[in-house]
Amino acid sequence: MRPLKILATGDHFVTPSLLTAALQATLGTADVPVVVQEQTLPWPLVPFGPVAEVDEASGTEDELIAALPGVRVLVTQMAPVTERVLAAAPDLELVVVCRGGPVNVNLPAAERHGVTVRTTPGRNAIAAAEHAVALLLAALRQIPQIHQGVRDGQWRSDLYALDAVGSELAGSTAGLIGYGAIGARVARILRAFDATVLVYDPFVTTAPEGVELVGLDELLERSTAVSLHARLTPENHHMIGSAQIARMPRGSVLVNTARGGLLDYEAVVDALDSGHLGAAAFDVYDSEPIPAGSRLLKAPGTVLTPHLAGATRQTAERAATLAAAEVAAHYGRS
């Protein structure tokens, strides 16, 4: 009986051992023998980037090709599944990407080579939603700056002055741009804070329970806090720029944990410098890492994290479990 040979190409977050354990737990009782081979990519110790025609990939085509002979299933988060890789892997039947979008896979090439591609949407929804709300709270209350002041020996009682204090989420209006798994979870958290939640998402036609579905302009005009949760497409690149920020009430807070390309960061810095935006918090950027000379690094009222919103142990474990379930479903073993 031909074994099901699987290549678990992990990295230092979704590790090969996590993938192997999940695959063995899910497929271990199958009639067909399962053989799992492991490979480790350098991400996140080495930043991801474009490889050939795919993006957000880690490792090289040659390393992947060398590991693929006889492999029927590739389970990975970051491996560069390019035209060249697919052409060199005639036994490959299934690629499971441990993330919401397979940006590191050449999908047209996979289809031409008869390779099915599956993903694990929602694997980091909990982590990313919690991080977005944490950034929002930190920005509203300027917690990082105040914390650093205390560490530096400052005791800023003057920050109790009316024109220096922050704002509460309770009673505020928060606008969410995008209502996928992450946006929906953020909405539930914000409602628990007694905030009014507005949602703009062109793919959502019925107002979700407890939130108000509105157009983008109305959302911007009514929201004192705006958080981005849309998937980046060619159509929505820089969907929030100077004109959109100008519609937000003076002193508003802007949060982006989705994709840097959704936002014009030069316009953001202008609005922070002028005081039109009261604060901003970001986990993603146009260029990653942020260039040393970027104006954003010196802009007032910012809270910045290095693309870590989805980085929790539970996210990695969930990604491996969901990927193994996709393999089982593909071969009728779920």
N, C-alpha and C positions, 0 to 999 in steps of 0.2 A: 504494500500500500504506500503510495507516494506521500511522504511527510509534507506538512505545511510548514515551509521554511519562512521564518519571519525575521526581518532585520529591525531591531530596536535601536534606532539612531537617536539617542538622547543627547543631553547637554548637561550643564552644571545646575540646571533648575529642574526640568523634567528629565531626571537622570535615567540612564539605561536600566538601572536596577529597579526603579519604580515601574518602568514600562514592562520589564520582564515579569515582575511579581504580579502585575495586573493581568497580563496575558496568560500566565500560568494559572492564576486563580480562576479566570473566566473560561479558558479553553482546556484546562488540565484533564477534564474527564471525557474529552472528545475521543471518538473511535479512531480518528486519523491522528497519527503521532504529530506533535508540534515541536519544532526545533526553533529556538530563539537564539539569534546571534546578536551581540551587542556592539555598538560603536558609539564613541563619545565625541561630540562637537565642542569647540572652544567657547561658545556663548554661555554665559554673559561675561566671562573673563576677557573675551575679545568681542568688541561690538559687532552686531550683525550689519549687513549691508547688501547691496546688489551683487548678485553672482550671475554672470552672463545675462539672460533676459528676465530673471526673476528678482524679487526684492526681499528685504528682511530675511536674508539667509545667512547661514553659518557653515563654515567648512568649504571644501572644494569639490568640484565635479569629479575630479580624479579619485579622491578618497572614497566618495560614494560609489562610483562605478566599480572600484576594486572590491567593494564589499557585497555587491549585488548579484553575482553569479548564482543561479539556482533559487534566488529569493522570490517568493510569490507575493509577500506582503511587506511593505515598508511602513513602519510607524515612527513618526518623527515630529518634531516641532519646528525645526529650522533648516533641515537639509535642503540643498538646492536641487529641486526636481526639475531639471531643465530638459529641453529637447534632446540635447546630447546624452544626458543621463538616461532618459527614457528609451532612446534608440539603442543604448548599450545594455538594456535589461529586458531581454525578450521574455523571460519567465514572469516578469512582474505583472500582477493582476490587480492589486489594490494598494493605494497609498492613503494612510490615515494621518491627517495633520492635527496635532494636539493644540489647536488654536481655533478661534472663531472664523478666520478667513485664510484661505490657502494662498497667500500672496507669494510664498516661496515655491509654488508649483505652476508650471506652464500648463494651464488647463486645456487649451486647444490641442497641444501636443499630446497630453495624456489621453484625450478623447481619440485622437488619430491612432494612438498605439493600443487602444482598447483597455486602458487602465482606468479603473474607477477611483475617484477621489472623494474621500469623506473628511469631515471636520468635527470638532468638538465644541459647538457653540455653547456659550453660557458657562464655560469652565471657570472663568475668572470674574463672573458677574458679581458675586458677593464681595470679593476683595476690591474690585474696581469701584463698586458703588460706595463701600465704606470709606475708601480713600478719598473719593470725590467729596463726600460729606465732611470728612475730616479736614480737607483743604478749605472747604467753604467756611467752616467754623473757625479755623486758624486765621483765615483772611479777615473775616468779620471782626474778630477780636484782636488781630495783629499779635497773636500769641508768640510766633518765633522771634519777632523783634523785641517784645517785652521780656521774653525769656533771656535773650542775649544781654539785654540791659541789666537784668538782675545778676547774671553771671559776671558782668563787668563791674559790679559794685554799685549800680544805680538803683535807687528806690524812688520810682517816678510817681509820687503821689499826684503830681500835676496832671497825670493821665486820667484822673477822675473828673477833670473839667468837662463840661458839657460838650464842648466842641472837639474833644479828644477821645471820648469814649466810643466803643463799638456799638454794634446793633445786635438784636436778637433775631433768631429764626421764627420764634413764635409770633404770629400775627403778620409776618412778612409775606410777600408774594415772590415765589421762586419759579423761574421759567426753565424748562428742560427742553433742549433741542435734540430730538432723537428719543424714541421710546422703545428701544429693544430691551434685551434682558437686563442690561445695566441701568438704563434710564428708568425702567419700571420699578426696579428695586430702590433707586434713589428717591423716586416719588413716594414710595411707601415709608421710607425713613423720614422724609421731610414732612409728610402728613402727621407722623407720630410726634414731630416737633410743633404741631399746630400751625404749620405754614400753609398758605394757599398755593396750590401747585398748578401751573399752566404747562401745557405740552404743545410743542410744534413738531409734527412728523408727517410729511406728505404721504407716507405709506400707512398711516393709521386713520381710518375714516369714522370710527365710533369712539366717542369719549370714554376712556377707561374710567372705572368706578373711582370716585373721589378726586378726579382731576378734571380740568377744563381744557378741551382741545381748541386751540386758537391758531390764527395765522402768525407768521413770524413777526411782522411789524407790531401787532398787538401784544405779543409776548414780550418783545423788547421794551415797549412803552410802559407796560404795567409791572414789570419785574424789577425788584431791587437786587435780586441775585439771579444770574443766568449761568447754567451749567451745560456744557456741550457733551452729547452722547451719541452723535451721528457717526455712521461709517463714512469714511472719506471716499468720494467718487470724483471723476473729472468735472461733474456738474456742480458740486458744492465746494470746490476749492476756494478758500478765502471767503466763505459765505458770510463771515462776520468781519467787516472792515470798518472804516471810519464812518461811513453813512449809517451802518447798523448800530455801532456803539453810540453815535450821537442821539439815537432814539431812546437809549436807556436813561432812566432818571439820574440826575447828578448824584454822585456818591455811591453808585451801584457797585456790585462785586461781580467779576467774571471768572468762571472756572472752566478749565479745559483738561479733561483726562481722556479724551477720545483720540484724536489725531491732530498733529500740529498744523497740517495743511488746511484745516477748517478755518483757521484764524489768521488774520493779518496782524502779526505781532508788532510791526512798526506803528500801526494805528493804535494798538493797545498801549504802547509806551507813550505815544502822544497824549492819549486820554488820561493816563496816570500822571504824567507831568503837569497837565493842565488842571488836574483835580476833578475832571469829569467822572472818571472812574475812581471810586474810593479805595479799591483794593483789587487784586487779581491773584489767582492761584493756578499754577499749571504743573502738569506732569509730562506733557508732550510739547514738542517744539518743531518749528520749520526745519531746523538743522539740529541733529543730535550727535554728539554733545553740543551744548550751546557754545558758539564761538567765543573766544576769550574777550573780544572787543564788543560783544553785543550790548546794545543799549538796555536790553531787558535786565541784565545783571546789576545795573545801577538804578533801575526804576524804583520809585517809592511804592510802598504798600504791597510788595509782592511776596508770595510764598511759592517756592520752587522745589520740586522733587524730580529726580532723574529717571523718568519713565518706569516707575516702580508700582503703579497703582494695582496691578494684578499679581504682585509678588508676595504670595503667602504660601506656606507649606500646604495648606488645604487646596489651593489652586493647582499646584503640581500634582498632588495625589489625585485630584478630581480629573485632571487632564488625562492621566494614565488610565484611570478606570473607564472614562468615557471612550477613550480610544480602543481599549480592549473590547468594550461592548460593541463598537462599530465593526470590528473584525468578526466577532461572533455573529452579529446580525447578517453580515455579508455572506457568510458561509452556512447560514441557517442553523446556528448553534445557540441562539439567544433563548 
